[in-house]
Amino acid sequence: MDVKYDLTSYVRVLKLASTPSWGEFSQIAKIAGAGIFLVGFLGFVIFAIMSFLPGGV
């Protein structure tokens, strides 16, 4: 493990990284929220189907 090489790589990545603008952050938050909602809704639908089937939860 070459510590100097690793640190140089980390510094290079941090220099390229930038804080997103409010528009970018807002769009990412909306997409992430929609994904969380979709996964939760899908889980609820599966739970509801399994509850009505014989031998379900």
N, C-alpha and C positions, 0 to 999 in steps of 0.2 A: 504494500500500500504506500503510494507516494503522496505524502501529506502536502507537499508544496504544489504538486500538480492538481490535487483535489481542490485545494483552497483557491488556486488560480481559476479553475473551472467554475467554482461557486461564485467568485467575484464577477466573472464575466457574465454569468446568468443574471446576477443581481443588477448589473449595470444595464442590461437589456430590458429588464422588467420595468414597467411603469404603472402608475396608478390609473385605473380606468376612469374615463369620464363618467359623469352622472348618467348619460344616455346608455353607455355600454353596461354600467352596473345595473341600471333599471331593467334592461333587456335580459341580462343574465338572471336576475332575480325572478322575473316573470316566467322564464323558461324553467328554472329550477322549481318554482312553486307549482307550475303546471305538471311537471314530472312527479312531484311528491303527491299532488292531488290524484293523478292518474293511478299511481301505484296503490295508494290508499283505497281508492274507489274499486279497483280491481280486486284487492284483498277483501273488501266488504262484499262484493258480488260473489266471490268464491265462498266466503263464510255463509252468506245467505242461502246459496244453493246447497251447500253441505248440511245446513240446518234442516232443510226441508226433505232431504233424502233420508230413507230409512237407514238407521245405523249411523247417522251423522253425529256431529259433536254433541 
